[in-house]
């Protein structure tokens, strides 16, 4: 560390760079030892200290605060403040130092001089030049009086003047201490008089808070302000006094913003929000329209509006959050092997939270999603969002606990409930106006297939509309991908995929959940995509409101998909289902896994750290799958490698994890299917593009496609990859011909999407089979399920995973929209529709049934 004291011999009581005595050390150790701060900050502070001089800026200064920073930073071996502007440490200084101060004052007095201040003597300037870290209180009535009345030097003005004469930068680092996580409410006057306001707590309150909440308390740092860079960007004739005022204001605002990031906005009671919502003019007008002037009906309608609010609104209570936090820590240790999250991503979120209201948009695969995400936010000192939860989760007692933890409840459909819709919309707008972060699932419900469900834009539309109406300065959408080595609800989801009814959430399920405690489910991985500031997005978008919302939904899904981690299980599941459906040795599976992994790298897919050693990852995953009884094996008496295999029903379990990363491969899968369908014949690019458009349109309810990128360009990128991989070779005519490598490897990509194509082909056959009979949705879905199983037994389809009620439902919707004539009673139109359906079925069959000697 640079010299800790300036060269001037004049001692001052604003400096404290002494090791505390025994008793003071014991007191400070007890008081500050649990004080936390982000470890990622430590190295940054050390780097800044090497490059320049650190000045820690705090909103209010006190000796206790200085000791906290001095002692805690010193014990953590990071630059600690040794001098403070405007503070007097006389009660804490060693007697020998106080004697020197007194001697210096007496000496100056007898010489007829007053003791020169640290500004006039050059003490502060020498210390800054020497790199001594300072503490700078920004709001101090005593300092303001000295500066305003007695015209003493302003500390920030002094720093600017010093910076102009120095090549070494001065870094102003805003920071604050938060003693507890409770949101701020309107403080009582009496407690403020006795102990100091919570924003500027007195010694008694601070000490009490530190002793009571010592395990919660932490130091938070803001983004450093480089004075050298700041001055370089200012007009040369701008007065330094004006700059000093701006810097002080900016730093105070930055510290207040830091506090809001952690504590959230000033908390309004549920009743206050209720009054804001129900007294809104739009709600009043809606009540008037529905009551039609009838006073009795008006009274009933107003009561109904209040009931709707009570049904919807959260009732946040920090005590429930803290209890939940402790319980979840215990739960994660019992069922998971760890929660994998990137510290730098969380640090970036903290910076984003200072610029607008955070809107978290995570993927939705499990009920664990909202629990684990919010627990991670809480552990990393980010204010918890209000969570949009389905009304199905409002059952007792969890509904009460969720509501107290910040959840608000939403119906699956608003159809026919105009007043409910108005109350809900106004409640969301009120949350945004108050600055509460919000979390919602863009998919609506949990994914039963493993891939992202297409976005439901209703809630997103409410948020965008509230912003357009001026509810806030900005909304920061934060896409998050939550990935599991294995999900807890695997069995219930498989049951639904096979056509079973979804069980409503209830207390019985909670009581039975204890079975989850008996096994480990691997790791949970949380990754955040690039946040999307709504103001910036809308400024750059030229379309109308509806199109802007749809495009924003696509952008968020793209970010979630891009942040989805490739886990060892997802990689191994893809390798087994794409090339080794009948069986494999470990070396064969590893070779295929490496091919897929290298492909995923070219697509920029993020990888779990456990995939660095592919051989080890495959071996470990195989062992896990054996312990879960998904994979079985035959032992060769001759001593060669084991032969592993997966029974058909178990392949459905692997399908879920394969689908979690299928979005990285979908374009290449389309091109591979098209190439394989032509066998040894060269294929021209226009043919491949036609097939691509057909498949893209067919699976529009399965995947979200980038419609702004030209299909020809997408196909060309895929072809370039396959050329580089030696899977195809261009002919002189420009057409593409498969190589021997292509015959071996292209089925890997084709098989990834083949499950969906087989499901849609089954759906077309079921429609054709039911021609002339009742064609109700439920009946047709049962026919698809039966026919799919039959086709698999007959060998007409390869994938038992194609028998999926989730995919059949999407196929049902696609067929009815694409061939509307199936609903008509007009015989001629209906015959034409059946022919169109037959053509669709045949085209699917032609794409699926590439030569048997190709692939497994």
N, C-alpha and C positions, 0 to 999 in steps of 0.2 A: 504494500500500500504506500502511496506517496506520503511525504512528510506530514505527520499528524499535527504539527504546530508551526505557525509562522515564525520567522526569525526575530520579529520585534520582541524586545525584553519586557514590554508593558503587559502585565497580566490582567485578564478580564474575566468577569464572572459569567459571561455568556458561553464560555468554553467548558466542556466536560469530557476529558479523555483520560479518566482515571479508572483503574480497576476497582470496583466497589469493595468496601470492607466486608468483613465476615458477616456481620449482622445484616447489612444491606443486601449482600449477595444472597443470603438465605431467604430474605423477604422477596427479592426480585425473582429468585428461582421458583418459589412457590407460586408467585403471581403470574409469571410469564411463560413457564416452561411448556405449557400446552398450546401456546399461541401458534397458529399454523399460517403458512402462506405457500403459494404455488412453487414447487421446486423448479419448474421451468423458468421462473423469474430469476433465480439465483445466478445462473450463468450469464443471463443478459445484464444484470447489474454489475457483475464482475467485469464484463466486456466494456460497458460504458465507463466504469471507473478507470480502466486501463487507458481508454481513449481520451477522457476528459474529466470534468469535475461533476459529481453528483450533488444535486440539491433536492432533498425530499420535501415536497410541498404538501402540507396538511392544512385542512380548513381552519381548525382551531389548534392553538399550541398550549401545552402545559408541561410542567416538569415530569409528571407521570408518563405522559405520552412520549416525551423525549427518552426517558429511561427505558420505556418499553422497546422503542426502536433501537436504541443504543445497545441494550443488553441482548435482545433477541437476535439482532443482526450479527452482533459480535460473536455470540455462541454458535451461529450458523456459518461463520467465516465468510460473511459477505460485507461489503463496505457499510460501515455504521456511522451515523452522524456524530460528530465531535464538537460542533459549534452550532448554536441556534440563534437566529435573528430574534431579538426582543425578549429573550428569556434570561432569568437570573438564577444561577445555580448555587448561590451562596450557602443555603442550608445543607447542600449535599457535598460541598467541596472539602477536601482535607484541610486540617488546620494550618498546615505548612503553606498551602496555596493561599488561603485566606490571609495569612500573615503577609505574604508577598503583595497581595492586593492592597492591604491596609498601608503597608510601607510605601508603596508607589503613590497612593493617594496623598499621604502625609508629605512626602517629598515634593510633590507637585504643588501642594498647598503652600508650603513654606517658601517655595520659589515664586510664589505669587501667581501661579498658573492653575487652572482647573485641569483635571485629568482629561486628556484628549479622548474622544470617543473612538470606538473601533473602526469607524469609517475614516475619520480624520487622521488617525495615526497610521493608517495603511494596514492595520491588523487583518481586517476582513479580506482586503485585496490580496495580501500575501498568502492567506489561507486558501483562497480560491485558486490562485496561481499554483500553489503547492499541491492542489488536488484533494484538499481536506473536504470530506462530505459535510454538508450543512443540513439543518432543518429549517424550513421556511413556513411559519404560520401565515396564512393568507388573510384571515379575518381576526383582528385583535384590536379591541377598543383602545388599549394603552398605546400600541404602536401607531394607530391612526391619529391619536391625540398628539403624539410626539411629532408625527410627520405633518399634520394639518395645522396645528396651533403653533408649535415651536419650530416648524420648518426644518426638521431633521430629515436626513436622507431616507428616501423610500427604498426598501430592500430590493424590490424588483428593478427599479430604476438603476440602482447601484450595480446589479448583476448585468444589466444591459450595457452600462458604461464599461464595466470590466470586460465584457465579452468583445466589445468593439476594439479593445486594445490587445486581445489575446487570440492566438491561433488555436488554442485548445478549446474545444466546445464545452459549454456548460449545459448540463442536462437537468431540466426540471421534471421530477418524477412525481405525479400526483398519487397520493395514497391515503388510505383511511383505515381505521380499526373498527371492526364490527364485533360487538361483544355478544350479541345473540341474533338469532335468525327470525325473531318475531316481526311481522309487518308493523309498520308504524301506524298508530291511530292518533286522534286528537289528544294531546297530553293534558293531564290535570294541572291546574294552576298551582295547587299546593305542593305537589311533588317537585315541580320546577323551581319553586321558591326555595325549598329545602335542599334539593340535591342537584339542581341545574337541569336545563332542558335535555331531552334525550339526544338532541342533535349536538349539544355541547355539554355533556355530562360533567358534573363536578367531581371532585376527588372521592367523596363518599360513594356516589353512585357508581363511578368507574371501578373502584375497588370491589364493591359489592357484586357488580356484574362480572368482573374477572374471576372472582372466587366462586360464584354460583354457576356461571356458564363458561368456565375455562376450557371445556372440551369443544365448545362451539365457536369460540372467539377466533378470529383470524385477521390477518392484514391483507388488504387488497391493493393492488398496484394498477395505475392507469398507464396509458401510452406516454412515453417520455416526450417532452418538448425540447428540441435542440435549438438553443438560443442562437447559435452561429448560423444555422440554416434559416431560422426565422428572420434574422436581420438581413440575410442575403436576399430575401424575397420582399423586403420592404422598400418603398420609395426612399431615395436618399434624403429628401427634405422632410420626411415625416418626423414629428417631434418624439423624442424618447418617452416623454411623460405620457403621451397618448398610447404608445405601444405598451408601456408598463400597466396602464389601466386595462387595456385589452387582454393582456396576458393573465393578470389577476382574475379577471372575470372568466376567462376561458378555463383556467385551472379550477376555480370554484365550481363551475358548471360540470367539469369533467369528474370531480369528486362526487358531486350530487348524483351524476349519472351512474357512477360506480355503485353508489348506495342503492339506487333504484334497480340495478341489475340483480342485486342479491336480495334486497328486502321487498322489491316490488313497489307499486305506488302506495300512497297513503290509503289505508284500507277503509273502505266504506262498509257499513253493516249490510246484511242481507235486506233489511227493511228499507234502508236508504236506496238501494238499487231497485227495490220493488216500487218505491214511489217514483223514481226516475222513469222506470219503464211504463208503469200503468197510467201515469199522468201525461204521457207523451201525447201531443195533439193528434197524431195519426191513430193511436190506439183509441182515443176518445171518439174520433170520427167513425172508426170501424164499429165501435159499440153503438153509436147513434144509428148507423145504417142498419145494423142487425136488429136493434130493438124497435125500429120503425115508429118512434114516438110513443111507444107504450111504456109508461113509467115502471110498471111491474116487470115487464120483460127487460127493461134497461137495468134494473137492479139485479136481476138474475144473470144478465150478460156480464155486468161488472164483477159479480162474484165469480163467474166462470173464468174471467180473465185473471183474477187473483189466484184461482185454483191452478190455472195453467202455469203461472209464474212459479208457484210452489212446486209444481211437478217438474219444472225445468231446472230451477236455479241451484247453483252450488251454495254451500254454507261453510266457507273455508275456516278451519280452526287449526292453528299451528300445532297445538298439542296432539291432535290426531296425526298430523304429518310426522312429527317427531317420533311418536309411538310406532307408526307404520315403518318409518325409516329403520328403527332398531329391529323390528320384526323381520323386515326384508333382508337385512344383513345376515341374520341367523338363517333365513330360508335359503338364500343364495349359497351359503356355505354347505348346506345339506344336500342340495340337488344339482348344483353346477360346480364345475371345476375352475370357474373364474369368469369375470366379465371383462372382455377385451375391448378397450376404448383408447383412442389416441389423444394424449394430453394436449398436443398442439391444436387439434381440432376444437377441443373444449375452450382453449384459450382464445381461439378465433371467434367462437360464439360469444364469449364475454365482451369482446370488442364490438361485435355486431349489435349486441343488446343495448349498447350506448347510443345507437343511431335510430332506433325505432322499436315498435312493439313486435316481439318475437312470435311467430306462428310456426310451431313445430308440426311437420308433416311426415310421420314415420310410416314405414311399411307395416302391414298388419297380418301376422301369421299366427299369433298366439295371444291369449289373455295376459301373458307375461309381458307383452310389449310395453304397455303403458306403465306397468309397475317398474320394470327395469330401467326404462328411459328416464322416468321422473326420479328414481332413486339415484341414478348417475348425475342428473342435473343438481339434485340436492347436495350430494357429496362434493360437488365441485362448485358450490356457492353460486348457483344460478337460481333465480326466483322461479318457483314451480308454476307451470302454466295451469289455466283452467282447462279441463279435459272434456271434450265432447264424447259422451258415452251413450251407447244404445240403451233405450228404456228397459231392455231385457236384463240389464245389470242393476236395476233399481230394487231388486228383491231384498228382503230383510235377512240378515243384518248388514250385508255388504253394501246395499244401496245407501244406508245411513253413513257408513264408514267412508265410502267413496265420495259422497256429497261433502262430508266434512274435510276430505283431503283435496277438494278442489274440482271434483267432477260435476258437470251439469248434464242433464239427460235429454235425449232427443228421440222423437218417434221415428220409426222407419219410414213413415209416409205422412205427408201433410194433407193428403187428398181429402177434400170436403171439410177441412178444419181451418177456415179462413182466419178466425180470431187467434187460434193457436199459432198459426204461421206468423201473424203480426207480432204477437207477444214474443215469440222466439226470436224473430229478426231484431226486434228492438232490444232484447236482452243482450244479444251478441254485439250490437252496436254500443250498448252501454259498457260492456266489458272493454271494448276497444277504446272508447272515450276515456275510460279511467286508466288505461295503460296496462291492463292485465295481459300477460302472454296467454296464448291459446294453443291447445294441441288437438288435432283432429286427424282422422284417418281418411285419406283421399279415396281409398278403395271402398269405404262404407262398412264392409264386414271383413272378417278374416278370410284369407286365401285358403281354400281347401285343396288347391292343386300344387301349391309351392311357388308358382309365378305370381307376379302382381296382377290383381284384379283390375280391370279397366276402371278409370277414375269416375267417381260420382261427383258432379260439379255443383250440386245444390248449395252445400255449405260454403264452398269456395266462392261462389257467386255472392253470398251474403257478405263475406269479408271484403271482397272487392267493392261491392256497392257501398258498404259503410265507409270505406276509405274515400271513395269518390264524393261522398256526402260530407267530407271534412271531419270525420270522427277522430282522426289522428294525423300526425305528420308523415308517418311511413309505417308500412308493415314489412317485416323481414321474414320471408318464408324460408324455413330451414328443413330441407329434405333429409331424412334419416333412414338408413337401411339397418334393420335389426335381423341378424342371422343367427340360427341355432345349429349346433352340432346335431341336436335332436330335439324336436318339439314335444312338449308334455302331452298335447291333445292328439297325438298321432292316431291312436285307435279310434277315437270318436270321429276324426276327420275321414279316415278310411271307410268307416261305416256310412257316412254321408255320401262319399264318392260312389259307393256301391248301391246307393238308392235308399239308405235308411233315413228315417226322419231325424231332424236336428232336435236334440233334447233342450228344453228351456233351462236356462240357468236357475238354480235354486239352492237352498240351504243344504239339501241332501248331497249335492255335488261337492260343496265345500267340505262337508264332513268326510266324504269318501276320498277327498284329495290327499289324505294322509298316506295313501299308497305311493304317491310320488316321492315321498321322503325315503323310500326304501331303495332307490337306485339313483345313479348319477346320469345326468343328461349332457355331459360334456360342457363346452363353453358357450357363452353368449357373446356375439360380436356386434358392436355398435359403431357404425361409420356414418359421418355426416357429409352430404353433398355440398355443393357450392350454394350458399344462401342467395335468395333472389329478392332484392329490394323492390317492392311493388311500385314505388314512385318512379324509379329508374326504368323498370320494365314497361310501364304504361307510357312513359315519355317516348320510348323507342318503338312502340307498337302502333301501327296505323289502322288496324281493324276496329270494328264495332265492339260494344261491350261483351256480347255473347261470344264472339270469336276470340276476343282477348282472354276471356276466362278459360275457354277450351284450350287455347294455346298455352296458357300458364299451367294448366293441368298436365299437358303433355310435357312441358319443360320440367315440372317437378317429378313426374314419373321417370323421365329420362335420367334425372339426377339421382333418384333413389336406386334405379337399376345400375347406374354407373358406380355407385358406392357400395353395391352389394358384394360382400366378400365371398371369394371362392374358398370353400372349406374342404378339407380332405374327404369328408363324406360326400359332398356334392361332386367332387372330381371322380371319386371311385364309382359312385352311382352312375354317372354319365358314361364312364368307360364300360361298366358291366352291361348297361342297357343298350349301348350303341353297337357293341361288337362281340360281346361274350355272353349272350343270353342263354346259351346251352351249357356253358361251363368254361373253365379257364384254369390255367396255372398262375401262380403268383407272378412269374416273370412275364407272361403274356399280358396280364392285367396291368402291370407296371409300364410295359412298353406303350400300351394304348393310353394310359393316364398321362404319360410324358408327351405324347402327340397332342392330346387335348390341352394340356397345360401350356405347351409352347404356343398353340393357337390362341388361347385366352390371353397370353401375354401380349400378342400382337394387337389384341382388341383393347388393351389397356385395363383389363380386369384386375381389381385389387386382390391380392392373395393373402390367405392366412399365413402367419409366420411359420406354422407347422408344415407348410408345403415347401420350405426351402430344400429339404431332402426328400425328394419324391419317393425314393425306395423305402425309406423309413415310414413316410406318411401312409403309403399303400399297405405296408405290413401292419402298422398299428390299426388302421381302419379295418382291415380284414379280421384282425383279432376282435375288434369291437363288434363287428357284424356277426361273428360267430357267437360271441357271448350274448348278443341280442336274439340269437336264433334266426337271423335273416339269411346268413350264408351257412351252408353245410359243406362237407368235403368227403372224398373217398381217398383212403390211404393206399398207395401202390405198394404191394408186397416187395416189388423189385427195388424199392428205395428211391425211385425218381420223385419228382415234385408231386405234391398233393394235387388232386383234381377238385377244384371248388365248383359249386353250383348253387343256384338260387331257384327255389320252387316258384311256380308261377304266381301264387297268391302273395308271396313275399316281394315280388317285383313291384307291386303297387306301393310298398313302403319306400323303395328306392326311387320310384318315379317322382315323388314329392321333392326330394333333394336334388334330383337331376333338373327339375323344372325351375329351381331357385336360381340357376345360372343360364337357363336356356336363351335368355334375351341377348346374351353375347354372341350367340351362334345362329340366330334365326335367319338372317339374310343368306349366310353361307349354306344353311340347310336347304333353303328354297332352290338355290342354284345347283346344289349337289343332287337333289331329287330330280331336277329337270335334266341334268346331264346323264344320270343313271338310267332314266326312263328311255333314253335313246340307245342305250347299250354301246355297241362298237361304232355306231354311225356318228360322223362328225356333226356337231350342232352349231348352228349360226347364232350370233348374239341376239338378233330379233326374236328368235324362237324362245331363247332363255328369258328374254324380257317379257314376252307374252305370258309364259308360265309364271313368272314372278308376280306380275300384276294379278293374275288369276288367284294365286295362293294368298297374296296380300289381301285381296278383297274377300276371299273365302274365310280367312281367319281374323277378320277385323274385330270380332268379339273376344278373341283370345289374346291378341297382342296389340300394342300401340305402335304404329309405324310412323316414321318420319315422312310425311307427305310433301314436305318442301324440297327434299332431295330428289333429283331426277332418278327414276328407276334405272335408266341406262347407265348412269354413273355408279349406282349401287352395285349393279350386276358386274360392271367392269372391275370394281374394286375386289369383288369376290373372285372373279376369274384371275386377276393378277395374283392373288394369294395362292390359288390352286396351281397356277403356272409355276410360281416360285417354289411350291411344295412338290413339284414334279408329278402332280396328279393328272394334269391335262397338258396337251401340247397343241399350240396353234398350227393350223394347216395353212398352206399358201393362200387359200381362199379367204382366210380370216376365221373360219369355223374352228371349233374346239373338239379335240378328240381325246378320249380317255387313254391314259397310259396304264401299265400293269400296276404301278403304284396307286393310281386313281381307283382302279377296280378294288384294290385292297382297302384304301383309306376313305374314299368318298362316302361309303355306307355309314361311317362314324357320324358324319354330319347329317346325312339323310335320316338316320334312325332317330335323331333327337327330335325331329318334328313329325315323324311317321305316325306316332301315337295319335296325334290330333287328326291327321288325314284319315286314318283308319276309323276313328270315331265318327267323323263327318260322313264317310262312306256308309258306315252302319246306319246312320240316321237317314240317309237317302233311301236305303233299302227298306227301312221300316216304314217310311212314308209310302213307298211304292207298294209294299205288302198290304198296308191298311187301306189302299184305294178301294172306294166303294163301301167302306164301313165307317163306323164312328171314329172320329179323329180328334178326340179331346186330348189336351196336353198330357194329363197324367197317364192316360191309356197309351199314348204314343211313346212316352218315356219308358213305360214298362216293356213295350214291344222292343224298343232299342236295347234295353238291358238284356232281355232274353235272347234276342237275335245276335247281339255281340258275343255272348257266352257261347252260343251255338256255332257261330263263325270261327271262334277261336278253337273250339274242339275239332271242327272240320278242317282246320288249317288254312282257312280263307283269310284270316288276319294273323299277324305274328305277335301282336302285343295284347296281352290280357289287360294292360293298363288302359287300352282304348275304351274299355267298358267303364265309362265314367259318367255318372249323372250330371256332374258339373259341365263337362264338355257337351253332353247330349242336349242340355238346356240351351247352351249357346248355339248349337247346330240347329235346334228347333227354331230359335228366333231368326237365325240367318236364312233358313230355307223359306220361312213364311214371308220375310221381307223381300228376298230376291225373287221369289216365285209367288206373287200374290194370287195368281189364278187358281191356286190349290183350294182357296176358300170359297170360290164362286160355285153357284149351282148351275150355271150355264154349261151345258155338256161340251160344247165346242171349245169354249175357253178353258174348261177343265182338262180336256184332252190335250190341248196345246201345252198347258202347264205340266201335265204328267210327262209329256215328251221332253220338255225342258229339264225336268227333274231327272229323267232317265239319262239325258246327255250329260248332266252334271255328275251323276253317279258313274257313268262310263269314263268320264275324263279323270275322275279321282282314281278309279281302278287302274287306268293306264299308267298313271304316275306312280301308283303304289307297287304295281307288279313288275318291277324291273327284273331282268333275268335272274333265275334262281342261283346261278353260279356266281352272282355278284354279291359279295358280303356274306354275313352269317345268317 
